[in-house]
Amino acid sequence: MSEIENRRPLKVRDTAFARRFAARLAAAKIRPNQISAMSVVFAAVGAAAAGGSGFAPPLVRSLLLILAAACIQARLLCNLFDGMVAVEHGQASKTGGIWNELPDRFADALLLAGAGYGLIGLGWSIGQGLGWTCAVLAVLTAYVRELGRGLGQPADFSGPMAKQHRMAALTATLLISALDPLWDGAGQALLIGLTIIAVGTAWTVVRRVRKLAAGLNAGP
């Protein structure tokens, strides 16, 4: 299966902004693998901000949560442009498949676990386990997709908590949590958001496994 067939379907690739920016990155000789590596840098900053937010005063906590949300979006932009520069601008390398997948797994784990650690400072001891549960489930969704490809099935990017859905949910959760000082909240929104992500991601794993089994049973 070609890398084009394995690309996550994203409408944003067809926007004028995305095409222009990808062209500028390619013209600047910025390699796709470098862009992929930057996604982990943004994820690490976001994870540190989210994790440290629970130990900060209310105003600083809000600013850290907003920073973490911004880092998620920067990470997603890196995920968009690394593929565009590689495919649309012919900059793919022999190791591109590694750089396309592995940094994503680190980024997912960092951001989700980091958000969980942010709950600990607010008195929610469940935060560490909840964050890591989300992280492990996120990695499992990708594992099942790649397992399917290895067994000759099409890449399955279905949700309800595929990567873009998880990151959208986490971004919204962090931004809502940033409003905690307005109502004397103590991380309840973050706790609920991570719980929803965990349940949704678990269902995504189950759904992908079922679709994979159905595809294999339908084969010759």
C-alpha positions as MATLAB code, in Angstrom:
seq = 'MSEIENRRPLKVRDTAFARRFAARLAAAKIRPNQISAMSVVFAAVGAAAAGGSGFAPPLVRSLLLILAAACIQARLLCNLFDGMVAVEHGQASKTGGIWNELPDRFADALLLAGAGYGLIGLGWSIGQGLGWTCAVLAVLTAYVRELGRGLGQPADFSGPMAKQHRMAALTATLLISALDPLWDGAGQALLIGLTIIAVGTAWTVVRRVRKLAAGLNAGP';
ca = [
       0.000    0.000    0.000;
       1.395    3.406   -0.962;
       1.946    6.204    1.515;
      -0.699    8.265   -0.315;
      -3.280    5.548    0.330;
      -2.217    5.525    3.984;
      -2.736    9.267    4.475;
      -5.372   10.458    6.895;
      -8.141   12.184    4.896;
      -8.016   15.899    5.773;
      -9.960   18.609    3.968;
      -7.568   21.268    5.256;
      -4.910   20.007    2.819;
      -6.914   21.546    0.002;
      -7.058   25.043    1.501;
      -5.066   27.833   -0.105;
      -3.311   28.582    3.193;
      -2.082   25.006    3.624;
      -0.851   24.773    0.040;
       0.991   28.100    0.227;
       2.615   27.390    3.572;
       3.709   23.903    2.530;
       5.239   25.399   -0.613;
       7.176   27.921    1.486;
       8.486   25.193    3.771;
       9.615   23.164    0.775;
      11.270   26.219   -0.801;
      13.097   26.872    2.473;
      14.546   23.330    2.285;
      12.886   22.307    5.543;
      12.692   18.541    5.449;
       9.531   16.593    6.340;
      11.421   14.677    9.027;
      12.424   17.950   10.677;
       8.797   19.061   10.717;
       7.801   15.735   12.267;
      10.433   16.180   14.967;
       9.086   19.650   15.745;
       5.682   18.128   16.484;
       7.249   16.309   19.451;
       8.873   19.538   20.646;
       5.497   21.305   20.647;
       3.914   18.297   22.377;
       6.598   18.308   25.077;
       6.059   22.021   25.744;
       2.298   21.493   25.836;
       2.640   18.528   28.175;
       4.874   20.504   30.541;
       2.403   23.395   30.527;
      -0.601   21.161   31.156;
       1.198   19.111   33.785;
       2.485   22.142   35.644;
      -0.822   23.982   35.513;
      -2.266   22.133   38.497;
       0.505   23.413   40.750;
       0.254   27.060   39.671;
      -1.835   29.967   40.984;
      -5.214   30.390   39.239;
      -4.211   33.044   36.687;
      -0.946   31.326   35.816;
      -2.803   28.032   35.581;
      -5.184   29.493   33.019;
      -2.304   30.846   30.937;
      -0.515   27.481   31.054;
      -3.638   25.660   29.913;
      -4.075   28.094   27.016;
      -0.419   27.560   26.091;
      -0.939   23.784   26.163;
      -3.973   24.107   23.874;
      -1.944   26.251   21.454;
       0.840   23.662   21.440;
      -1.659   20.957   20.474;
      -2.676   22.967   17.437;
       0.977   23.621   16.543;
       1.629   19.881   16.800;
      -1.291   19.184   14.447;
       0.001   21.730   11.944;
       3.340   19.920   11.955;
       1.470   16.679   11.292;
      -0.241   18.341    8.347;
       2.780   19.971    6.769;
       5.257   17.117    7.107;
       3.062   14.995    4.840;
       2.340   17.796    2.414;
       6.002   18.665    1.981;
       6.848   14.978    1.599;
       4.120   14.070   -0.893;
       3.021   17.197   -2.734;
       6.565   18.560   -2.984;
       8.421   15.320   -3.539;
      10.582   15.509   -0.412;
       9.820   12.034    0.942;
      12.757   10.058    2.297;
      13.353    6.353    2.808;
      12.888    6.810    6.557;
       9.797    8.963    6.137;
       7.467    6.193    7.283;
       9.249    6.077   10.636;
       9.117    9.838   11.080;
       5.479    9.928   10.015;
       4.360    7.494   12.721;
       6.765    7.391   15.669;
       6.724   11.118   16.615;
       2.925   10.991   16.604;
       2.936    8.263   19.235;
       5.278   10.262   21.478;
       3.229   13.428   20.968;
      -0.047   11.695   21.849;
       1.404   10.155   24.996;
       3.075   13.359   26.159;
       0.003   15.552   25.782;
      -2.526   13.132   27.269;
      -0.326   12.053   30.163;
       0.657   15.674   30.787;
      -2.972   16.688   31.092;
      -3.464   13.891   33.612;
      -0.568   15.126   35.740;
      -2.223   18.548   35.739;
      -5.018   17.035   37.803;
      -2.706   15.791   40.546;
      -1.814   19.270   41.728;
      -5.533   19.994   42.059;
      -6.077   17.068   44.391;
      -7.272   14.474   41.881;
      -5.047   11.454   42.566;
      -6.760    9.623   39.705;
      -5.183   12.065   37.259;
      -1.951   10.170   36.674;
      -3.689    6.894   35.899;
      -6.351    8.583   33.777;
      -3.813   10.468   31.688;
      -1.706    7.380   31.039;
      -4.817    5.349   30.233;
      -5.667    7.874   27.530;
      -2.071    7.747   26.284;
      -1.954    3.951   26.041;
      -5.330    3.799   24.308;
      -4.212    6.446   21.826;
      -1.175    4.347   20.918;
      -3.425    1.289   20.590;
      -5.618    2.996   17.990;
      -2.548    3.514   15.802;
      -1.324   -0.022   16.510;
      -4.593   -1.552   15.311;
      -4.499    0.592   12.174;
      -0.948   -0.498   11.358;
      -1.757   -4.104   12.278;
      -4.527   -3.984    9.715;
      -2.192   -2.641    7.069;
       0.276   -5.407    7.847;
      -2.518   -7.925    7.302;
      -3.359   -6.415    3.922;
      -6.331   -4.301    4.965;
      -6.855   -0.580    4.174;
      -5.691    1.929    6.770;
      -8.547    2.561    9.193;
      -8.749    6.146   10.481;
     -12.243    5.790   11.937;
     -13.295    7.348   15.231;
     -15.033    8.343   17.399;
     -11.672    9.293   18.919;
      -9.172    9.156   16.083;
      -6.176   11.488   16.459;
      -7.875   14.640   15.202;
     -10.903   13.964   17.406;
      -8.764   13.295   20.500;
      -6.751   16.443   20.001;
      -9.867   18.535   19.337;
     -11.429   17.162   22.517;
      -8.259   17.779   24.519;
      -7.917   21.318   23.148;
     -11.508   22.124   24.086;
     -11.033   20.543   27.520;
      -7.933   22.623   28.252;
      -9.580   25.853   27.116;
     -12.685   25.183   29.202;
     -10.474   24.320   32.171;
      -8.675   27.639   31.716;
     -11.951   29.265   32.782;
     -11.917   27.504   36.164;
     -11.054   30.714   38.088;
     -14.337   32.246   36.920;
     -16.346   29.714   38.892;
     -13.804   28.488   41.465;
     -13.395   25.223   39.594;
     -10.723   22.756   40.665;
     -10.116   20.651   37.581;
     -13.567   19.115   37.222;
     -13.738   20.058   33.535;
     -10.327   18.529   32.882;
     -11.328   15.351   34.727;
     -14.547   15.011   32.718;
     -12.786   15.783   29.434;
     -10.078   13.170   29.953;
     -12.694   10.606   30.993;
     -14.620   11.240   27.763;
     -11.398   10.893   25.761;
     -10.553    7.616   27.519;
     -13.973    6.090   26.914;
     -14.144    7.324   23.324;
     -10.638    6.093   22.528;
     -11.358    2.684   24.050;
     -14.438    2.415   21.845;
     -12.347    3.450   18.835;
      -9.925    0.574   19.526;
     -12.811   -1.891   19.816;
     -14.454   -0.561   16.666;
     -11.257   -0.785   14.628;
     -10.577   -4.327   15.822;
     -14.094   -5.369   14.853;
     -13.761   -3.777   11.411;
     -10.380   -5.443   10.938;
     -11.790   -8.853   11.871;
     -14.741   -8.339    9.540;
     -12.405   -7.390    6.689;
     -10.235  -10.454    7.240;
     -13.261  -12.773    7.442;
     -14.628  -11.316    4.212;
     -11.396  -11.956    2.352;
     -10.510  -15.010    0.263;
];
